[in-house]
Amino acid sequence: MDEIVNEPLVACQKRRYTVEEYLAMEKESTEKHEYFQGEIFAMSGATFNHNLIFSNVFGLLFSKLKGSTCIPFGSDMRMNIPENTLFTYPDISVYCNEIKHLSEDEDTILQPTVIIEILSPSTKNYDRGKKFKLYKDIPSLKEYIMIDSESVSVEAYYVNDEKNWLLTEYKEISDTLTLVSMGFNIALSDIYKYVNFKA
């Protein structure tokens, strides 16, 4: 996702907004915002490495999912979790079979199968903690993958048949990420292609 302004999250306004008010404001806004339980949170742009990793991963997913019933979306696609009210814009989300739209807003979709977040210094604690907890409320979600933008590091969670989330970590550029629910692999060397880290 695009970077959240400050960590922990800082609300744009003190008053609480309805979902209808948030959606109306978002349609008119030139910037993206998250919504959670009546509060609205501003989001800012991403770093060069973040955008490069996004391009690499999205391109790979688009190619591998071609011809399937699954479609990848980028960070301009708004997602809602009715179970806890969160509206957000994951960096990459994959939706399979029939795409379900929010009844109040056709530009908001529901029930992703896979969510991928690209971590940055200002978002990594949120993405690993509170946001992952909220994502776990999505009944359709099978995998949650976090890709670090400052080092070679991928944390991949997969929910098993017992509804337990299992973690696999990838720390070497020679590793290969397995997307269990999608049935294919992606090399970390392709995820981090052209990415240079600061010494």
Backbone as a printed PyTorch tensor [residue, N CA C, xyz], in Angstrom:
tensor([[[  0.8200,  -1.1900,   0.0000],
         [  0.0000,   0.0000,   0.0000],
         [  0.8530,   1.2370,   0.0000]],

        [[  0.2840,   2.3630,  -0.3670],
         [  1.0140,   3.6030,  -0.2350],
         [  1.2700,   3.8410,   1.2400]],

        [[  2.3080,   4.6110,   1.5390],
         [  2.7030,   4.7710,   2.9300],
         [  1.6660,   5.5540,   3.7280]],

        [[  1.4190,   5.0820,   4.9410],
         [  0.5570,   5.7960,   5.8620],
         [  1.3640,   6.9420,   6.4620]],

        [[  0.7340,   8.0850,   6.6140],
         [  1.4080,   9.2240,   7.2100],
         [  1.5320,   8.9860,   8.7080]],

        [[  2.7560,   8.8720,   9.1680],
         [  3.1050,   8.6660,  10.5720],
         [  2.7280,   7.2610,  11.0310]],

        [[  3.3830,   6.8140,  12.0840],
         [  3.1370,   5.5130,  12.6880],
         [  3.2590,   5.7080,  14.1830]],

        [[  2.2710,   5.4540,  15.0200],
         [  0.9950,   4.8750,  14.6330],
         [  0.1380,   5.8210,  13.8080]],

        [[ -0.9870,   5.3080,  13.3200],
         [ -1.8410,   6.0930,  12.4570],
         [ -2.3500,   7.3500,  13.1540]],

        [[ -2.4260,   8.4100,  12.3920],
         [ -2.9390,   9.6790,  12.9110],
         [ -4.1870,  10.0400,  12.1170]],

        [[ -5.2850,  10.2370,  12.7880],
         [ -6.5430,  10.5370,  12.1040],
         [ -6.5010,  11.9310,  11.5050]],

        [[ -7.1350,  12.0850,  10.3320],
         [ -7.1990,  13.3910,   9.6840],
         [ -8.0530,  14.3520,  10.5020]],

        [[ -9.1290,  13.8460,  11.0360],
         [-10.0490,  14.6810,  11.8000],
         [-10.4270,  13.9430,  13.0760]],

        [[-10.8600,  14.7040,  14.0990],
         [-11.2610,  14.1010,  15.3600],
         [-12.6660,  13.5170,  15.2880]],

        [[-13.5450,  14.1320,  14.4870],
         [-14.9190,  13.6530,  14.4060],
         [-14.9840,  12.3000,  13.7030]],

        [[-16.0580,  11.5880,  13.9370],
         [-16.2450,  10.3010,  13.2860],
         [-17.1550,  10.4620,  12.0650]],

        [[-16.8420,   9.7040,  11.0210],
         [-17.5590,   9.7910,   9.7620],
         [-18.3220,   8.4950,   9.5040]],

        [[-19.4220,   8.6150,   8.7890],
         [-20.1340,   7.4270,   8.3300],
         [-19.4190,   6.8780,   7.0970]],

        [[-19.7150,   5.6410,   6.7670],
         [-19.1520,   5.0430,   5.5560],
         [-19.5670,   5.8490,   4.3320]],

        [[-20.8030,   6.2960,   4.2990],
         [-21.3150,   7.0740,   3.1700],
         [-20.5370,   8.3880,   3.0170]],

        [[-20.2440,   9.0390,   4.1420],
         [-19.4740,  10.2840,   4.0980],
         [-18.0560,  10.0210,   3.5980]],

        [[-17.4560,   8.9520,   4.0980],
         [-16.1010,   8.6040,   3.6530],
         [-16.0610,   8.3460,   2.1500]],

        [[-16.9710,   7.5460,   1.6540],
         [-16.9770,   7.2090,   0.2300],
         [-17.2130,   8.4440,  -0.6340]],

        [[-18.0790,   9.3420,  -0.1870],
         [-18.3270,  10.5750,  -0.9280],
         [-17.0770,  11.4470,  -0.9620]],

        [[-16.3990,  11.5530,   0.1750],
         [-15.1750,  12.3430,   0.2400],
         [-14.0760,  11.7170,  -0.6150]],

        [[-14.0020,  10.3980,  -0.6140],
         [-12.9470,   9.7110,  -1.3580],
         [-13.1260,   9.8950,  -2.8670]],

        [[-14.3610,   9.9570,  -3.3100],
         [-14.6150,  10.1590,  -4.7400],
         [-14.1380,  11.5220,  -5.2140]],

        [[-14.1510,  12.4980,  -4.3200],
         [-13.7490,  13.8570,  -4.6650],
         [-12.2740,  14.1320,  -4.3850]],

        [[-11.6420,  13.2600,  -3.6430],
         [-10.2710,  13.5070,  -3.1900],
         [ -9.2410,  13.1280,  -4.2520]],

        [[ -8.1370,  13.8640,  -4.2820],
         [ -7.0200,  13.5260,  -5.1780],
         [ -6.0090,  12.6300,  -4.4610]],

        [[ -6.2270,  12.3850,  -3.1770],
         [ -5.3700,  11.5000,  -2.3940],
         [ -6.2060,  10.3390,  -1.8600]],

        [[ -5.5270,   9.2670,  -1.4500],
         [ -6.2230,   8.1010,  -0.9190],
         [ -6.2130,   8.1320,   0.6160]],

        [[ -7.2830,   7.5660,   1.1860],
         [ -7.4110,   7.5150,   2.6420],
         [ -7.9430,   6.1540,   3.0690]],

        [[ -7.5100,   5.7280,   4.2400],
         [ -8.1000,   4.5570,   4.8620],
         [ -9.2420,   5.0020,   5.7670]],

        [[-10.1480,   4.0600,   6.0140],
         [-11.2750,   4.3150,   6.9200],
         [-11.3690,   3.1540,   7.8810]],

        [[-11.5270,   3.4580,   9.1700],
         [-11.7070,   2.3970,  10.1620],
         [-12.5310,   2.9180,  11.3290]],

        [[-13.6790,   2.3030,  11.5180],
         [-14.5790,   2.6070,  12.6360],
         [-14.8210,   4.1100,  12.8160]],

        [[-15.1210,   4.7570,  11.7040],
         [-15.5000,   6.1610,  11.7590],
         [-14.3640,   7.1440,  11.5990]],

        [[-13.1250,   6.6720,  11.6230],
         [-11.9740,   7.5600,  11.4800],
         [-11.3670,   7.4200,  10.0840]],

        [[-10.8030,   8.5220,   9.5950],
         [-10.1940,   8.5640,   8.2670],
         [ -8.7150,   8.8830,   8.4110]],

        [[ -7.8910,   8.1340,   7.6940],
         [ -6.4380,   8.2590,   7.8070],
         [ -5.8150,   8.5450,   6.4450]],

        [[ -4.9870,   9.5750,   6.3880],
         [ -4.3480,   9.9600,   5.1230],
         [ -3.2420,   8.9810,   4.7550]],

        [[ -3.0260,   8.8190,   3.4560],
         [ -1.9590,   7.9670,   2.9360],
         [ -1.0670,   8.8130,   2.0290]],

        [[  0.2190,   8.5040,   2.0290],
         [  1.1510,   9.2610,   1.1990],
         [  1.7850,   8.3640,   0.1430]],

        [[  2.6470,   8.9480,  -0.6710],
         [  3.2830,   8.2140,  -1.7550],
         [  4.3120,   7.2090,  -1.2780]],

        [[  4.8450,   6.4380,  -2.2300],
         [  5.7830,   5.3620,  -1.9260],
         [  7.1720,   5.6770,  -2.4700]],

        [[  8.1660,   4.9320,  -1.9890],
         [  9.5570,   5.1340,  -2.3890],
         [  9.8380,   4.4990,  -3.7550]],

        [[ 11.0160,   4.7900,  -4.2920],
         [ 11.4290,   4.2080,  -5.5700],
         [ 11.4770,   2.6840,  -5.4740]],

        [[ 12.1280,   2.1490,  -4.4320],
         [ 12.2070,   0.6930,  -4.2760],
         [ 10.8260,   0.0650,  -4.1480]],

        [[  9.9530,   0.7100,  -3.4060],
         [  8.5900,   0.2240,  -3.2370],
         [  7.9060,   0.0930,  -4.5950]],

        [[  8.0070,   1.1160,  -5.4150],
         [  7.3730,   1.0860,  -6.7320],
         [  8.0120,   0.0700,  -7.6640]],

        [[  9.3220,  -0.0920,  -7.5530],
         [ 10.0220,  -1.0660,  -8.3870],
         [  9.5920,  -2.4880,  -8.0360]],

        [[  9.5240,  -2.7830,  -6.7350],
         [  9.0730,  -4.1070,  -6.2900],
         [  7.6350,  -4.3490,  -6.7290]],

        [[  6.8010,  -3.3160,  -6.5880],
         [  5.4110,  -3.4530,  -7.0380],
         [  5.3640,  -3.8360,  -8.5230]],

        [[  6.1090,  -3.1180,  -9.3510],
         [  6.0940,  -3.3910, -10.7910],
         [  6.5350,  -4.8130, -11.0850]],

        [[  7.6020,  -5.2540, -10.4140],
         [  8.1000,  -6.6130, -10.6150],
         [  7.0550,  -7.6560, -10.2530]],

        [[  6.4840,  -7.5260,  -9.0550],
         [  5.5490,  -8.5420,  -8.5580],
         [  4.2400,  -8.5170,  -9.3370]],

        [[  3.7210,  -7.3290,  -9.6010],
         [  2.4540,  -7.2420, -10.3310],
         [  2.5980,  -7.8310, -11.7310]],

        [[  3.7160,  -7.5200, -12.3840],
         [  3.9450,  -8.0680, -13.7200],
         [  4.0130,  -9.5830, -13.7110]],

        [[  4.6890, -10.1400, -12.7100],
         [  4.7910, -11.5990, -12.5930],
         [  3.4240, -12.2290, -12.3510]],

        [[  2.6560, -11.6290, -11.4440],
         [  1.3310, -12.1680, -11.1420],
         [  0.4120, -12.0950, -12.3540]],

        [[  0.4360, -10.9700, -13.0400],
         [ -0.4250, -10.8030, -14.2140],
         [ -0.1210, -11.8830, -15.2500]],

        [[  1.1720, -12.1500, -15.4540],
         [  1.5720, -13.1590, -16.4320],
         [  1.1600, -14.5620, -15.9990]],

        [[  1.4070, -14.8910, -14.7270],
         [  1.1330, -16.2450, -14.2430],
         [ -0.3630, -16.5180, -14.0920]],

        [[ -1.1570, -15.4850, -13.8550],
         [ -2.5950, -15.6820, -13.6580],
         [ -3.3980, -15.5630, -14.9550]],

        [[ -2.7150, -15.2310, -16.0400],
         [ -3.4020, -15.0880, -17.3250],
         [ -4.1070, -16.3870, -17.6930]],

        [[ -5.3880, -16.2740, -18.0180],
         [ -6.1540, -17.4550, -18.3880],
         [ -6.8260, -18.1470, -17.2260]],

        [[ -6.5540, -17.6840, -16.0010],
         [ -7.1790, -18.2700, -14.8130],
         [ -8.4170, -17.4610, -14.4290]],

        [[ -9.0510, -17.8580, -13.3430],
         [-10.2150, -17.1190, -12.8410],
         [ -9.8130, -16.0450, -11.8390]],

        [[ -8.5030, -15.8220, -11.6780],
         [ -8.0010, -14.8620, -10.6950],
         [ -7.4470, -13.6110, -11.3840]],

        [[ -7.7040, -12.4530, -10.7790],
         [ -7.2710, -11.1740, -11.3400],
         [ -6.5090, -10.3950, -10.2740]],

        [[ -5.2810,  -9.9140, -10.5920],
         [ -4.5480,  -9.0750,  -9.6420],
         [ -4.8930,  -7.5980,  -9.8280]],

        [[ -4.9540,  -6.8700,  -8.7160],
         [ -5.1900,  -5.4340,  -8.7430],
         [ -4.0780,  -4.7190,  -7.9960]],

        [[ -3.8270,  -3.4750,  -8.3860],
         [ -2.8230,  -2.6610,  -7.7210],
         [ -3.4260,  -1.8060,  -6.6190]],

        [[ -2.6380,  -0.8440,  -6.1510],
         [ -2.9970,  -0.0830,  -4.9520],
         [ -4.0510,   0.9990,  -5.1840]],

        [[ -4.5730,   1.1290,  -6.3860],
         [ -5.6820,   2.0540,  -6.6010],
         [ -7.0350,   1.3880,  -6.3700]],

        [[ -7.0150,   0.0700,  -6.1630],
         [ -8.2720,  -0.6470,  -5.9370],
         [ -8.6190,  -0.6470,  -4.4560]],

        [[ -9.7490,  -0.0540,  -4.1350],
         [-10.1870,   0.0220,  -2.7400],
         [-10.8750,  -1.2760,  -2.3330]],

        [[-10.5240,  -1.7400,  -1.1220],
         [-11.0940,  -2.9650,  -0.5770],
         [-11.7720,  -2.6520,   0.7460]],

        [[-12.8620,  -3.3550,   1.0110],
         [-13.5630,  -3.1970,   2.2840],
         [-13.6700,  -4.5360,   2.9860]],

        [[-13.5620,  -4.4900,   4.3160],
         [-13.7860,  -5.6700,   5.1480],
         [-15.0190,  -5.3760,   5.9980]],

        [[-16.2050,  -5.8050,   5.5800],
         [-17.4340,  -5.5010,   6.3320],
         [-17.3850,  -5.9930,   7.7740]],

        [[-16.6250,  -7.0690,   8.0110],
         [-16.5650,  -7.6480,   9.3510],
         [-15.9690,  -6.6990,  10.3890]],

        [[-15.1470,  -5.7320,   9.9560],
         [-14.5460,  -4.8070,  10.9340],
         [-14.5430,  -3.3480,  10.4650]],

        [[-15.1620,  -3.0490,   9.3400],
         [-15.3570,  -1.7120,   8.7420],
         [-14.1720,  -1.1700,   7.9600]],

        [[-13.0070,  -1.8200,   7.9530],
         [-11.8240,  -1.2540,   7.2990],
         [-12.0200,  -1.0840,   5.7990]],

        [[-11.7250,   0.1170,   5.3160],
         [-11.5560,   0.3910,   3.8870],
         [-10.0740,   0.6950,   3.6930]],

        [[ -9.4310,   0.0420,   2.7410],
         [ -8.0140,   0.2640,   2.5340],
         [ -7.6420,  -0.0410,   1.0920]],

        [[ -6.3910,   0.2230,   0.7530],
         [ -5.8750,   0.0310,  -0.6050],
         [ -4.6200,  -0.8420,  -0.5370]],

        [[ -4.7540,  -2.1630,  -0.5320],
         [ -3.5590,  -3.0180,  -0.4870],
         [ -2.6550,  -2.7410,  -1.6900]],

        [[ -1.3520,  -2.9380,  -1.5080],
         [ -0.4320,  -2.7550,  -2.6290],
         [ -0.8410,  -3.6330,  -3.8010]],

        [[ -1.0650,  -4.9130,  -3.5100],
         [ -1.5200,  -5.8520,  -4.5340],
         [ -2.5480,  -6.7740,  -3.8820]],

        [[ -3.6380,  -7.0160,  -4.5730],
         [ -4.6290,  -7.9760,  -4.0900],
         [ -5.0750,  -8.8340,  -5.2670]],

        [[ -5.3490, -10.0990,  -4.9760],
         [ -5.7630, -11.0350,  -6.0200],
         [ -7.1680, -11.5300,  -5.6740]],

        [[ -8.0660, -11.4190,  -6.6440],
         [ -9.4530, -11.8380,  -6.4680],
         [ -9.7440, -12.9720,  -7.4360]],

        [[-10.3540, -14.0300,  -6.9310],
         [-10.6140, -15.2060,  -7.7580],
         [-12.1110, -15.4540,  -7.8940]],

        [[-12.4750, -16.0670,  -9.0060],
         [-13.8570, -16.3630,  -9.3330],
         [-14.6480, -15.0580,  -9.4850]],

        [[-15.8380, -14.9800,  -8.9980],
         [-16.6540, -13.7880,  -9.1930],
         [-16.2210, -12.6670,  -8.2460]],

        [[-15.9820, -11.4880,  -8.7980],
         [-15.5970, -10.3370,  -7.9690],
         [-16.8510,  -9.7110,  -7.3750]],

        [[-16.8300,  -9.5510,  -6.0510],
         [-17.9770,  -8.9920,  -5.3380],
         [-17.7260,  -7.5250,  -5.0230]],

        [[-18.6930,  -6.6840,  -5.3340],
         [-18.5920,  -5.2500,  -5.0760],
         [-19.4080,  -4.8790,  -3.8380]],

        [[-18.9650,  -3.8340,  -3.1520],
         [-19.7380,  -3.2930,  -2.0520],
         [-21.0560,  -2.7590,  -2.6030]],

        [[-22.1680,  -3.0960,  -1.9720],
         [-23.4780,  -2.7010,  -2.4990],
         [-23.6220,  -1.1880,  -2.6070]],

        [[-22.9730,  -0.4500,  -1.6790],
         [-23.0790,   1.0020,  -1.6890],
         [-22.1130,   1.6790,  -2.6570]],

        [[-21.1500,   0.9070,  -3.1800],
         [-20.1050,   1.5450,  -3.9900],
         [-19.4640,   0.5250,  -4.9240]],

        [[-19.6740,   0.6770,  -6.2140],
         [-19.1610,  -0.2940,  -7.1850],
         [-17.6480,  -0.2230,  -7.3490]],

        [[-17.0170,   0.8510,  -6.8530],
         [-15.5650,   0.9800,  -6.9470],
         [-14.8410,   0.3530,  -5.7640]],

        [[-15.5780,  -0.2440,  -4.8530],
         [-14.9970,  -0.9460,  -3.7030],
         [-15.3200,  -2.4240,  -3.8310]],

        [[-14.2940,  -3.2780,  -3.7030],
         [-14.5410,  -4.7090,  -3.8530],
         [-14.2190,  -5.4600,  -2.5670]],

        [[-14.7300,  -6.7000,  -2.5040],
         [-14.7030,  -7.5060,  -1.2850],
         [-14.0660,  -8.8660,  -1.5450]],

        [[-13.6190,  -9.4890,  -0.4750],
         [-13.2160, -10.8940,  -0.4510],
         [-12.0420, -11.2560,  -1.3700]],

        [[-10.8680, -10.7020,  -1.1270],
         [ -9.6750, -11.1190,  -1.8710],
         [ -9.2000, -12.5000,  -1.4280]],

        [[ -8.4670, -13.1600,  -2.2930],
         [ -7.8550, -14.4470,  -1.9640],
         [ -6.4390, -14.2610,  -1.4350]],

        [[ -5.7210, -13.3020,  -2.0170],
         [ -4.3390, -13.0170,  -1.6190],
         [ -4.1730, -11.5090,  -1.4580]],

        [[ -3.4460, -11.0990,  -0.4190],
         [ -3.0590,  -9.6990,  -0.2420],
         [ -1.5430,  -9.6420,  -0.1020]],

        [[ -0.9350,  -8.7040,  -0.8340],
         [  0.5030,  -8.4850,  -0.7550],
         [  0.7530,  -7.0350,  -0.3690]],

        [[  1.5000,  -6.8250,   0.7010],
         [  1.9070,  -5.4850,   1.1140],
         [  3.4190,  -5.3630,   0.9830]],

        [[  3.8680,  -4.2270,   0.4810],
         [  5.2960,  -3.9380,   0.3660],
         [  5.6700,  -3.0480,   1.5380]],

        [[  6.5150,  -3.5580,   2.4090],
         [  6.8190,  -2.8890,   3.6670],
         [  7.7680,  -1.7170,   3.4850]],

        [[  7.5080,  -0.6620,   4.2340],
         [  8.4120,   0.4840,   4.3130],
         [  8.5850,   0.8290,   5.7860]],

        [[  9.5710,   1.6520,   6.1320],
         [  9.8120,   1.9560,   7.5510],
         [  8.5860,   2.4770,   8.2850]],

        [[  7.7600,   3.2770,   7.6130],
         [  6.6210,   3.8840,   8.2940],
         [  5.3940,   2.9830,   8.3700]],

        [[  5.3950,   1.8750,   7.6140],
         [  4.1970,   1.0230,   7.5990],
         [  4.4250,  -0.3880,   8.1210]],

        [[  5.6670,  -0.8280,   8.2670],
         [  5.9020,  -2.2500,   8.5350],
         [  5.2880,  -2.7270,   9.8500]],

        [[  5.3290,  -1.9140,  10.8970],
         [  4.7300,  -2.3430,  12.1660],
         [  3.2190,  -2.4700,  12.0440]],

        [[  2.6080,  -1.5290,  11.3560],
         [  1.1610,  -1.5670,  11.1210],
         [  0.7770,  -2.7660,  10.2610]],

        [[  1.5200,  -2.9910,   9.1670],
         [  1.2190,  -4.0910,   8.2640],
         [  1.3750,  -5.4460,   8.9500]],

        [[  2.3740,  -5.5750,   9.8160],
         [  2.6130,  -6.8460,  10.5100],
         [  1.6620,  -7.0610,  11.6890]],

        [[  1.1950,  -5.9740,  12.2780],
         [  0.4140,  -6.0710,  13.4990],
         [ -1.0700,  -5.8430,  13.3050]],

        [[ -1.4980,  -4.6080,  13.5430],
         [ -2.9300,  -4.2940,  13.5260],
         [ -3.5760,  -4.6110,  12.1850]],

        [[ -2.8910,  -4.2830,  11.0980],
         [ -3.5170,  -4.4970,   9.7890],
         [ -3.6770,  -5.9820,   9.4930]],

        [[ -2.6780,  -6.7850,   9.8370],
         [ -2.7910,  -8.2320,   9.6280],
         [ -3.9430,  -8.7930,  10.4590]],

        [[ -4.0830,  -8.3020,  11.6720],
         [ -5.1940,  -8.7440,  12.5200],
         [ -6.5330,  -8.4460,  11.8580]],

        [[ -6.6510,  -7.2650,  11.2490],
         [ -7.8860,  -6.9050,  10.5470],
         [ -8.0740,  -7.7460,   9.2870]],

        [[ -6.9890,  -8.0040,   8.5760],
         [ -7.0720,  -8.8310,   7.3700],
         [ -7.5500, -10.2540,   7.6940]],

        [[ -7.2130, -10.7480,   8.8690],
         [ -7.6180, -12.1100,   9.2450],
         [ -9.1280, -12.2640,   9.3260]],

        [[ -9.8550, -11.1520,   9.4050],
         [-11.3220, -11.2100,   9.4380],
         [-11.9310, -11.4610,   8.0680]],

        [[-11.1100, -11.4250,   7.0050],
         [-11.6290, -11.6550,   5.6480],
         [-11.8350, -13.1590,   5.4510]],

        [[-13.0640, -13.6250,   5.2950],
         [-13.3090, -15.0740,   5.2080],
         [-12.6830, -15.7420,   3.9860]],

        [[-12.4900, -14.9820,   2.9140],
         [-11.9550, -15.5580,   1.6730],
         [-10.4280, -15.5530,   1.6160]],

        [[ -9.7640, -14.8590,   2.5400],
         [ -8.3170, -14.6650,   2.4340],
         [ -7.5590, -15.9610,   2.7150]],

        [[ -6.6850, -16.3360,   1.7920],
         [ -5.8770, -17.5550,   1.9170],
         [ -4.4100, -17.2610,   2.1980]],

        [[ -3.9190, -16.1150,   1.7050],
         [ -2.5030, -15.7940,   1.8830],
         [ -2.3010, -14.3060,   2.1190]],

        [[ -1.3330, -14.0060,   2.9800],
         [ -0.9340, -12.6240,   3.2220],
         [  0.5860, -12.5800,   3.1480]],

        [[  1.0940, -11.7760,   2.2180],
         [  2.5350, -11.7490,   1.9480],
         [  3.0560, -10.3350,   2.1470]],

        [[  4.1340, -10.2150,   2.9170],
         [  4.7750,  -8.9260,   3.1540],
         [  6.1880,  -8.9520,   2.5920]],

        [[  6.4740,  -7.9820,   1.7280],
         [  7.7750,  -7.8970,   1.0540],
         [  8.4880,  -6.6440,   1.5400]],

        [[  9.6630,  -6.8100,   2.1120],
         [ 10.4320,  -5.6720,   2.6210],
         [ 11.0230,  -4.8950,   1.4530]],

        [[ 10.9880,  -3.5750,   1.5520],
         [ 11.5530,  -2.7390,   0.4850],
         [ 12.9680,  -2.2670,   0.8090]],

        [[ 13.4810,  -2.6100,   1.9980],
         [ 14.8130,  -2.1610,   2.4050],
         [ 15.8280,  -3.2810,   2.5300]],

        [[ 15.3850,  -4.5110,   2.4020],
         [ 16.2760,  -5.6680,   2.4660],
         [ 15.5840,  -6.8500,   1.8180]],

        [[ 16.3570,  -7.8960,   1.5320],
         [ 15.7790,  -9.1090,   0.9660],
         [ 15.0740,  -9.8540,   2.0910]],

        [[ 13.7770,  -9.7340,   2.1430],
         [ 12.9980, -10.3600,   3.2100],
         [ 11.5390, -10.4340,   2.8050]],

        [[ 11.0110, -11.6520,   2.7950],
         [  9.6050, -11.8660,   2.4740],
         [  8.9990, -12.7310,   3.5710]],

        [[  7.8750, -12.2680,   4.1360],
         [  7.1350, -13.0250,   5.1330],
         [  5.8250, -13.4630,   4.4910]],

        [[  5.6370, -14.7630,   4.3660],
         [  4.4600, -15.2890,   3.6670],
         [  3.6130, -16.1180,   4.6310]],

        [[  2.3850, -15.6510,   4.8580],
         [  1.4410, -16.3680,   5.7070],
         [  0.4130, -17.0790,   4.8430]],

        [[  0.1030, -18.3100,   5.2230],
         [ -0.8980, -19.1050,   4.5240],
         [ -1.8160, -19.7340,   5.5560]],

        [[ -3.1190, -19.6810,   5.3290],
         [ -4.0630, -20.2840,   6.2650],
         [ -4.3390, -21.7260,   5.8370]],

        [[ -4.1300, -22.6580,   6.7720],
         [ -4.2870, -24.0800,   6.4430],
         [ -5.7300, -24.5340,   6.6500]],

        [[ -5.9730, -25.8220,   6.4700],
         [ -7.3260, -26.3660,   6.5600],
         [ -7.9140, -26.2380,   7.9600]],

        [[ -7.0450, -26.1140,   8.9560],
         [ -7.5060, -25.9500,  10.3450],
         [ -7.6980, -24.4810,  10.7070]],

        [[ -7.6070, -23.6070,   9.7080],
         [ -7.7880, -22.1600,   9.8880],
         [ -6.6800, -21.5220,  10.7200]],

        [[ -5.5230, -22.1530,  10.7270],
         [ -4.3490, -21.5870,  11.3990],
         [ -3.4470, -20.9230,  10.3680]],

        [[ -2.8780, -19.7590,  10.7420],
         [ -1.9770, -19.0420,   9.8440],
         [ -0.5520, -19.5370,  10.0540]],

        [[  0.0620, -20.0330,   8.9940],
         [  1.4220, -20.5510,   9.0410],
         [  2.3660, -19.5940,   8.3280]],

        [[  3.5210, -19.3450,   8.9210],
         [  4.4920, -18.3980,   8.3800],
         [  5.6830, -19.1020,   7.7570]],

        [[  6.0600, -18.6710,   6.5580],
         [  7.3240, -19.0640,   5.9390],
         [  8.0850, -17.7860,   5.6240]],

        [[  9.3540, -17.7300,   6.0410],
         [ 10.1760, -16.5470,   5.7960],
         [ 11.2360, -16.8560,   4.7460]],

        [[ 11.4880, -15.8800,   3.8830],
         [ 12.4780, -15.9960,   2.8270],
         [ 13.4670, -14.8530,   2.9870]],

        [[ 14.7530, -15.1870,   3.1410],
         [ 15.7630, -14.1730,   3.4430],
         [ 16.9080, -14.1240,   2.4410]],

        [[ 16.9420, -15.0560,   1.5050],
         [ 18.0420, -15.1440,   0.5470],
         [ 17.5360, -14.8420,  -0.8580]],

        [[ 18.3400, -14.1300,  -1.6360],
         [ 17.9550, -13.7700,  -2.9920],
         [ 17.7790, -15.0070,  -3.8690]],

        [[ 18.3670, -16.1320,  -3.4520],
         [ 18.2420, -17.3850,  -4.2050],
         [ 16.9780, -18.1630,  -3.8400]],

        [[ 16.2160, -17.6770,  -2.8360],
         [ 14.9910, -18.3570,  -2.4120],
         [ 13.8810, -18.1980,  -3.4530]],

        [[ 12.8860, -19.0580,  -3.3320],
         [ 11.7180, -18.9930,  -4.2030],
         [ 10.4630, -18.9560,  -3.3470]],

        [[  9.6730, -17.9090,  -3.5190],
         [  8.4230, -17.7410,  -2.7860],
         [  7.3560, -18.6590,  -3.3830]],

        [[  6.7060, -19.4210,  -2.5030],
         [  5.6080, -20.2830,  -2.9240],
         [  4.2780, -19.6370,  -2.5790]],

        [[  3.4640, -19.3880,  -3.5920],
         [  2.0950, -18.9260,  -3.3580],
         [  1.2110, -20.1610,  -3.3400]],

        [[  0.9280, -20.6370,  -2.1420],
         [  0.2560, -21.9180,  -1.9690],
         [ -1.1210, -21.9230,  -2.6210]],

        [[ -1.8990, -20.8830,  -2.3850],
         [ -3.2700, -20.8530,  -2.9020],
         [ -3.3270, -20.6720,  -4.4130]],

        [[ -2.2630, -20.1150,  -4.9830],
         [ -2.2280, -19.8590,  -6.4220],
         [ -1.6070, -21.0180,  -7.2040]],

        [[ -0.8180, -21.8320,  -6.5110],
         [ -0.2330, -23.0050,  -7.1540],
         [  0.9840, -22.7260,  -8.0130]],

        [[  1.7270, -21.6450,  -7.7040],
         [  2.9620, -21.3890,  -8.4440],
         [  3.9700, -20.6860,  -7.5460]],

        [[  5.1990, -20.5760,  -8.0500],
         [  6.3020, -19.9730,  -7.3070],
         [  6.7910, -18.7110,  -8.0040]],

        [[  7.4300, -17.8250,  -7.2250],
         [  8.0730, -16.6340,  -7.7580],
         [  9.4560, -16.5110,  -7.1260]],

        [[ 10.4750, -16.3780,  -7.9360],
         [ 11.8460, -16.2630,  -7.4290],
         [ 12.0500, -14.8940,  -6.7860]],

        [[ 12.7280, -14.8570,  -5.6510],
         [ 13.0240, -13.5760,  -5.0170],
         [ 13.9190, -12.7210,  -5.9050]],

        [[ 14.7260, -13.3660,  -6.7300],
         [ 15.5710, -12.6010,  -7.6530],
         [ 14.7200, -11.8300,  -8.6590]],

        [[ 13.5360, -12.3260,  -8.9620],
         [ 12.6130, -11.5990,  -9.8430],
         [ 11.8560, -10.5280,  -9.0740]],

        [[ 11.5010, -10.8150,  -7.8220],
         [ 10.8250,  -9.8160,  -6.9850],
         [ 11.7110,  -8.5890,  -6.7980]],

        [[ 13.0050,  -8.8220,  -6.5590],
         [ 13.9440,  -7.7350,  -6.2540],
         [ 14.7980,  -7.3210,  -7.4560]],

        [[ 14.3710,  -7.6850,  -8.6590],
         [ 15.1350,  -7.3320,  -9.8570],
         [ 15.2790,  -5.8120,  -9.9780]],

        [[ 16.4660,  -5.3520, -10.2190],
         [ 16.8320,  -3.9320, -10.3780],
         [ 16.8360,  -3.1400,  -9.0550]],

        [[ 16.4780,  -3.7830,  -7.9430],
         [ 16.4100,  -3.0810,  -6.6620],
         [ 17.8020,  -2.9950,  -6.0550]],

        [[ 18.2020,  -1.7810,  -5.6670],
         [ 19.4660,  -1.5610,  -4.9700],
         [ 19.1690,  -1.0700,  -3.5550]],

        [[ 19.8020,  -1.7160,  -2.5800],
         [ 19.6180,  -1.3200,  -1.1930],
         [ 20.7530,  -0.4140,  -0.7470]],

        [[ 20.4150,   0.4880,   0.1540],
         [ 21.4430,   1.3890,   0.6930],
         [ 22.4250,   0.6000,   1.5380]],

        [[ 23.6980,   0.9610,   1.4490],
         [ 24.7320,   0.2390,   2.2140],
         [ 24.5540,   0.4940,   3.7010]]])
